[in-house]
Amino acid sequence: MSYESTAKKRDNVQTRGIYQSSPLGTGLFVGLRSADPLLQYAILSRNLGAPLLQRLGTSALAPGPPLITGLSFLDRLSLSPYRLILLLMSVGSAVKQQYWLLRIANEVIYPSGAIGVSIFNTVVNSLNSVFFICTATSASNNGEHFPQTPLLVGSALYVVGILTETVSEVQRRAFKRRPENKGKVCDEGLWALARHVNYAGYTLWRSGYALAAGGWIWGAVVAGGFTYDFLARAIPVLDHYCQERYAEQWTQFKQKVPPEPCGSPPSPDLRDQYKSGILTAMVFRADRRDLFNRA
């Protein structure tokens, strides 16, 4: 069965292999991704969403003292150091993805794709911000002084992940632009370490962002969710596409380069374990909220 008739239906990149421009799609993507940090700032600075938290039986975290740096553009934000770092994570994710579209990607992005990808990223980032301002889930509300352990570990994962994803994509772009590499599989740089190293980078920074905002449980849920999606859907779909496009080259590449960073596609038992883990995390959160309300 061909990629077009089977795997493409499960591919989030519906324009894979379509090399043309779409000013409207590009403009929408850049505009919507630029708007996301503004929403995150509203949540972090004004506790936007606090009424919803109250309806759920919890409350919003009181803002900490604002950071004073002497830099007017930062001081005007009036954010605590922790909240400022989370805002910068949302800015970094937007800038990285805009750079990818404008300077690295070859494929077109249509308006529907631009809107869908932007909404997805805004929803995930907003969940991070809301989990942070919620007293029952905030990673800063763990009894430690600043900088808290989730922030340190999450920030490290975020930096390593976003650099890994960006550097790998820049390396692949440079490889593809050399005439002698036309029609070849990129096997240089980070691509010599893993076949889907950019997916590993994305999962790392997404997990780090979630961990820094919502703590260990939310970080684990996000890490597990993206890992499962990549192993169960994205990587098999891309493998199907590359097998058709590169044929024997792709087979040799898979034999030479180590497997996917997170291992083989999950078995049915592993899928059941992941679903069970999600339910356990939800129950744990509910119990923690009840204890908080009784305290």
PyMOL commands that set and color helices and strands:
alter all, ss='L'
color gray80, all
select helices_A, chain A and resi 7-10+23-46+50-55+72-75+81-104+111-133+149-177+179-181+189-192+197-246+248-256+268-294
alter helices_A, ss='H'
color red, helices_A
deselect
rebuild
show_as cartoon
